[in-house]
């Protein structure tokens, strides 16, 4: 794939997800502009440290809106392996930091050309659940939180990933 598209496709997805889309009606059609590089954006080769955390350029980022099992049980290792697979061989991610914290990892929505929104893909494959305990995370984007909730529900109903061995409630 052309290098220019490799970089800008995730940016376009993230722009749409974060509301940075602008419409131009110069010729009667709507156009999506590529956003200017932002201070709250980080990109580079990512390494998964668990099922909901990545490191990019020595910066730890929690994936916004999801929670994965800890590595102290087997489900945590499966979840981390699933995130590794979603990140892909080249490991390139583009992340927009949604919530900054002083004393803990920042929350970010991360995307790549392979799957788009990596957090949503983790939910879709059943290797994470929606984070319902972090109030700051929930308040950031209620529309996206709704999409995440529906994605988790579909994974649970299809018995994907973690849901394969747990009874439906």
ABEGO torsion letter per residue (X at the ends): XBAAAAAAAAAAAAAAAAGABBBBAAAGBBBBBBBBBBAABBBEBBBBABAABBBBGGBBBBBBGBBBBBAABAAAAAAAAAAAAAAEAAGBBBBBBABBBAABBBBBBBBBAAAEBAAAAAAAAGABBBBAABAAAAAABAAAAAAAAAAAAAAAAAGBEAAAABBBX
